[in-house]
């Protein structure tokens, strides 16, 4: 089967320079070019921006998988079989000391929204033969990547024409509150917030308390930034008692996509899409199937055309679902 290739660039970001976590501003940028890209120097292609989940990053999605397919192998198979037309795919690096981002702007982590939309996309359009307009550009992702795909489609109308949200963050009451309830206990295992941040600089095995903590801290750093607070964001709990801080929680809930999608301007942005695909595993360990159902109900209420699917699976190991969304996005972008 014909194979595409991955080009990896060293990209120097200006908007990530000097970020609060001191994460690198020079990062690898992987670009998938379909088989035949070099055969016709006049041909241009639609482009899809792929956003990683928390705890993952672009390079990992292109790694070899035992008994499975990497993202580029999946694209080769789908394009080679005729299931989807050829596309260029952008696979950026958004790793941070806290295990990633939600791919949006926040002073506590860095302006990753600007990094993606105002730096990466223009760079790829300038250096590769993309169809360089919103009508031929898609965005997709899983988990926090799915959240960001939907978020940017709402906030930047015309930037994208096709969106796939796989198990994206939604209905924060069920998704985030369980981890918030454990945050005080988990932080105490590290001696507090300072100890946890020290652990993010160390290599070696990490336990579930670490993963749960950095996930919810990324959530808080994104939605409750505060320059005056330690590490630049407000914790959603009182560090003396462990109880929920209702004021911080309310700030976070504002960004729940179920709430955002109900806004008339955001709904209008989504109605301008050619394709909006949402799915979730019916056994999702973070209860995101409930959020996905409520999000679909909200979209229906505000007259946003979309496709919603559930499948017998959980939250992890579900990248195979890209073979459902990728053809839909690619065909919409060609059309």
Order of alpha helices (4+ residues) and beta strands (2+ residues): beta-beta-beta-alpha-alpha-beta-beta-beta-alpha-beta-alpha-beta-alpha-alpha-alpha-alpha-alpha-alpha-alpha-beta-alpha-beta-alpha
